[in-house]
Amino acid sequence: MDEQTFLQLVADILEVDASKVDLDGDLENLGWDSLSNISFIAEIDERVGVTVDPDALADAVTVADLRALATGA
């Protein structure tokens, strides 16, 4: 998944305009919550076939952290 598509996915989960989301974005400031975590896990599994570790997701602070989890890095 390319960066722009990933950022759009995060924006869709947050129900915000994609222009408000970048890799440096702080998840807490963007309104990321437990429901976002569930949606993210499901979407990444469905779209790219990567199983996101919930414990690692709980440690994510930025959108870049999410991107690393989504790529299995």
C-alpha distances in whole Angstrom, upper triangle without the diagonal:
4,7,8,6,6,10,11,10,12,15,15,16,18,20,20,19,16,18,19,16,15,14,18,19,21,20,24,24,21,23,21,23,23,22,19,18,19,17,14,15,15,12,10,12,12,8,7,11,11,15,15,18,20,22,20,18,22,22,19,20,18,14,14,15,13,10,12,12,9,8,12,13
4,6,5,6,9,10,11,13,14,15,17,19,20,19,18,14,16,18,14,13,12,16,17,20,20,23,24,21,23,21,24,25,24,20,20,21,19,16,17,18,15,13,16,15,12,11,15,15,18,18,21,23,24,21,20,23,23,20,20,17,14,13,15,13,10,12,14,11,10,14,15
4,5,5,6,9,10,11,12,14,15,17,18,17,15,12,13,14,11,9,9,12,14,17,17,20,20,18,20,19,22,23,22,19,19,21,18,15,17,18,15,13,17,17,14,13,17,16,19,18,21,22,23,20,18,21,21,17,18,14,11,10,13,11,8,11,13,11,11,15,15
4,5,5,6,9,10,10,12,14,15,16,15,13,9,10,12,10,9,10,14,14,17,17,21,20,17,20,19,22,23,22,19,20,21,18,16,18,19,15,15,18,18,14,15,18,18,21,20,23,24,26,23,20,23,23,19,19,16,12,12,15,14,11,14,16,14,14,18,18
4,5,5,6,9,10,10,12,14,15,14,13,10,12,14,11,11,12,16,16,18,18,21,21,18,20,18,21,22,20,17,18,19,16,13,16,16,12,12,15,14,11,12,15,16,18,18,21,22,24,22,19,22,23,19,20,17,13,13,16,13,11,14,15,12,13,17,18
4,5,5,6,9,10,11,13,14,14,13,10,13,13,10,10,10,13,13,15,14,18,18,15,17,15,18,19,18,14,15,16,13,11,13,14,10,9,13,13,10,11,14,13,16,15,18,18,21,18,16,19,19,15,16,13,9,10,12,9,7,11,12,9,10,14,15
4,5,5,6,9,10,11,12,11,10,7,9,9,6,7,8,11,10,13,12,16,15,12,15,14,17,18,18,14,15,17,14,12,15,16,13,12,16,16,14,14,18,17,18,17,20,20,22,19,16,19,19,15,15,12,8,10,12,10,9,13,14,12,13,17,17
4,5,5,6,9,10,10,9,8,5,9,10,8,10,11,14,13,16,14,18,17,14,15,14,17,19,17,14,16,17,14,12,15,15,12,13,16,15,13,15,18,18,19,18,21,21,24,21,18,21,22,18,18,15,11,13,15,13,12,16,16,14,16,19,20
4,5,5,6,9,10,10,11,9,12,12,10,11,12,15,14,16,14,17,17,14,15,13,15,16,14,11,12,13,10,8,12,12,8,9,13,12,10,12,15,15,16,15,18,18,21,19,16,18,19,16,17,14,11,13,14,11,11,14,14,11,14,17,18
4,5,5,6,8,9,10,8,11,10,7,9,10,13,11,12,10,13,13,10,11,9,12,14,12,9,10,12,10,8,11,12,10,10,14,14,13,14,17,16,16,14,17,16,19,17,14,16,17,13,13,11,8,11,12,9,10,13,13,11,14,17,18
4,5,5,6,5,6,5,8,8,6,9,11,14,11,13,11,14,13,9,11,10,13,15,14,10,13,15,12,11,15,15,12,14,17,17,15,17,20,19,20,18,21,20,22,20,17,18,19,16,16,13,10,13,15,12,13,17,17,15,18,20,21
4,5,5,6,8,8,11,11,10,13,15,17,15,16,14,16,16,12,12,12,14,15,13,10,13,13,10,10,14,13,11,13,16,15,14,16,19,19,19,18,21,20,22,21,18,19,21,18,18,16,13,16,17,14,15,18,18,15,18,21,23
4,5,8,10,10,14,13,11,14,15,17,14,15,12,14,14,11,10,9,10,11,9,6,9,10,7,7,11,11,9,11,14,14,14,16,18,17,17,15,18,16,19,18,15,16,18,15,16,15,12,15,16,12,14,17,16,14,18,19,21
4,5,9,9,12,10,9,13,14,16,12,13,10,11,11,8,7,7,9,11,9,7,10,12,10,10,14,14,13,15,18,18,17,19,21,20,20,18,20,18,20,19,15,16,18,15,15,14,12,15,16,13,15,18,17,16,20,22,23
4,7,9,12,11,11,14,17,18,15,16,13,14,14,10,10,10,12,14,12,10,14,14,12,13,16,16,14,17,20,19,18,21,23,23,23,21,23,21,24,23,19,20,22,19,18,17,15,18,19,16,18,21,21,19,22,24,26
4,6,8,7,8,12,15,16,13,14,13,14,12,9,10,11,14,16,15,12,16,17,15,15,18,19,17,18,22,21,20,22,25,24,25,23,25,23,25,24,20,21,22,19,18,16,14,17,19,17,18,21,21,20,23,25,26
4,5,6,8,11,14,16,13,15,15,16,14,11,13,14,17,20,18,15,19,20,17,17,21,21,18,20,23,22,21,23,25,25,26,24,27,26,28,26,22,24,24,21,20,17,15,18,20,18,18,22,22,21,23,26,27
4,5,5,8,11,13,12,14,14,16,15,11,14,14,18,20,19,15,18,20,17,16,19,20,17,18,21,21,18,20,23,23,24,22,25,24,26,24,21,23,23,19,18,15,12,15,17,15,15,19,20,18,20,23,24
4,6,8,11,13,11,14,15,17,15,12,15,16,20,23,21,18,21,23,20,19,22,23,20,21,24,24,22,23,26,26,27,25,27,27,28,26,23,24,24,21,19,16,13,15,18,17,17,20,22,20,22,25,25
4,7,10,11,8,11,12,13,11,8,11,13,17,20,19,16,19,21,19,18,21,22,20,20,24,24,22,23,26,25,26,24,26,25,26,24,21,22,22,18,16,13,11,14,17,16,16,19,21,20,22,25,25
4,7,8,6,9,10,12,11,8,11,12,15,18,18,14,16,19,17,15,18,20,17,17,21,21,19,20,23,22,23,20,22,22,23,21,18,19,19,15,13,10,8,10,13,12,12,16,17,16,18,21,21
4,5,5,9,10,13,12,10,14,14,17,20,20,16,17,20,18,16,19,21,18,18,21,22,20,20,23,21,23,20,22,22,23,20,18,19,18,14,13,9,7,8,11,11,11,14,16,15,16,19,19
4,5,9,10,13,13,12,15,14,17,20,20,16,17,20,18,15,18,20,18,16,20,21,19,19,21,19,20,18,20,20,20,17,15,17,16,12,11,7,5,5,8,9,8,10,13,13,14,16,15
4,6,9,12,11,11,14,14,17,20,21,18,18,21,20,18,20,23,21,19,23,25,23,22,24,22,23,20,21,21,21,18,16,17,15,12,9,6,6,6,9,11,11,13,15,16,17,19,17
4,6,9,8,7,11,11,14,17,18,15,16,19,18,16,19,21,19,19,22,24,22,22,24,22,23,20,21,20,20,18,15,16,15,11,9,5,6,8,10,10,12,14,15,16,18,20,19
4,6,5,6,9,9,12,15,17,14,14,18,18,16,18,21,20,19,23,25,23,23,25,23,22,19,20,18,18,16,14,13,12,9,6,5,7,9,10,11,13,15,15,17,19,20,19
4,5,5,6,5,8,11,13,10,11,14,14,12,15,18,17,17,20,22,21,21,23,20,20,17,17,15,16,14,11,11,11,8,6,5,6,10,9,9,12,14,14,15,18,19,19
4,5,5,5,8,11,13,11,12,15,16,15,17,20,20,20,23,25,24,25,26,23,23,19,19,17,17,16,13,12,12,10,7,8,10,13,13,13,16,17,17,18,21,22,22
4,5,8,10,14,15,13,15,18,18,17,20,22,21,22,25,26,26,26,28,26,25,22,22,20,20,19,16,15,15,13,10,10,11,14,14,15,17,19,19,20,23,24,24
4,6,9,13,13,11,13,16,15,14,18,19,18,19,22,23,22,23,25,23,23,20,21,19,20,19,15,15,16,13,11,9,9,13,14,13,15,18,18,18,21,23,23
4,6,10,10,9,11,14,14,14,17,18,18,19,22,23,23,24,25,24,23,20,20,18,19,18,15,14,15,13,12,12,12,15,15,14,17,19,19,19,22,24,24
4,7,8,6,8,11,11,10,13,15,15,16,19,20,20,21,22,20,19,16,17,14,15,15,11,11,12,10,10,10,10,13,13,11,14,16,15,16,19,20,21
4,5,5,6,9,10,11,13,15,15,16,19,20,21,22,22,20,19,16,16,13,14,14,11,10,12,11,11,13,13,16,15,13,17,18,16,17,21,21,22
4,5,5,6,9,10,11,13,14,15,17,19,20,21,21,19,17,14,14,10,12,13,10,9,12,12,13,15,15,18,16,14,17,19,16,17,21,20,22
4,5,5,6,9,10,11,12,14,16,17,18,20,20,19,17,15,15,12,15,16,12,12,15,14,16,16,16,19,17,15,18,20,17,17,21,21,23
4,5,5,6,9,10,10,12,14,15,16,17,18,17,15,13,14,12,14,14,10,11,14,12,13,13,12,15,14,11,14,16,14,14,18,19,20
4,5,5,6,9,10,11,12,14,15,16,16,14,12,10,10,8,11,11,7,8,11,10,12,13,12,15,13,10,13,14,12,12,16,16,18
4,5,5,6,9,10,11,12,14,16,15,14,12,10,11,9,12,13,10,11,14,14,16,17,15,18,16,13,15,17,14,13,17,17,19
4,6,5,6,9,10,11,12,14,14,14,13,11,13,12,15,15,12,13,16,15,17,16,14,17,16,12,14,16,14,13,16,17,20
4,5,5,6,8,10,10,11,12,11,10,8,11,10,13,13,9,12,14,12,14,14,11,14,12,9,11,13,10,9,13,14,16
4,6,5,6,9,10,11,10,9,7,6,8,8,11,11,9,11,14,13,16,16,14,15,13,10,12,13,10,9,12,12,15
4,6,5,6,9,10,10,10,9,9,11,11,15,15,12,15,18,16,19,19,17,18,17,13,14,16,13,11,14,15,18
4,5,5,6,8,9,9,10,10,13,13,17,16,14,16,19,17,19,18,15,16,16,12,13,15,12,10,13,14,17
4,5,5,6,6,6,7,7,11,12,15,14,12,15,17,15,17,16,14,14,14,10,10,11,9,6,9,10,13
4,6,6,4,5,5,7,11,12,16,15,13,17,19,17,20,20,17,18,16,13,13,14,11,9,11,11,15
4,6,6,8,9,11,15,16,19,18,17,20,22,20,23,22,19,20,19,15,15,17,14,11,13,14,18
4,6,8,11,12,16,17,20,19,17,21,22,20,22,21,17,18,18,14,13,15,13,10,11,13,16
4,6,9,11,14,17,19,18,16,20,21,19,21,20,17,17,16,13,12,13,11,8,8,10,13
4,7,9,13,15,18,17,16,20,21,19,22,22,19,19,18,15,14,14,12,9,10,10,13
4,6,9,12,15,13,13,16,17,16,19,19,17,16,15,12,11,11,8,6,7,7,10
4,6,9,12,11,11,14,16,15,19,19,17,17,15,12,13,12,9,8,10,8,12
4,6,9,8,7,10,12,11,15,15,14,14,12,9,11,10,6,7,9,8,11
4,5,5,6,9,10,11,15,16,16,16,12,11,13,12,8,10,12,10,12
4,5,5,6,9,10,13,15,15,16,13,11,14,13,10,12,15,13,15
4,5,5,7,9,13,15,16,16,13,12,15,14,11,14,16,14,15
4,5,5,7,10,12,13,13,9,9,12,10,8,11,13,11,11
4,5,5,9,10,11,12,8,7,11,10,7,10,13,12,13
4,6,8,11,13,14,10,10,14,13,11,14,16,15,16
4,6,10,12,12,9,10,13,12,11,14,16,15,14
4,6,8,9,5,6,10,9,9,12,14,14,13
4,7,8,6,8,11,11,12,14,16,16,16
4,5,5,7,9,10,11,13,15,16,15
4,5,5,6,9,10,10,13,14,14
4,5,5,6,9,10,11,12,11
4,5,5,6,9,10,11,10
4,5,5,6,9,10,10
4,5,5,6,9,9
4,5,5,6,5
4,5,5,6
4,5,8
4,5
4
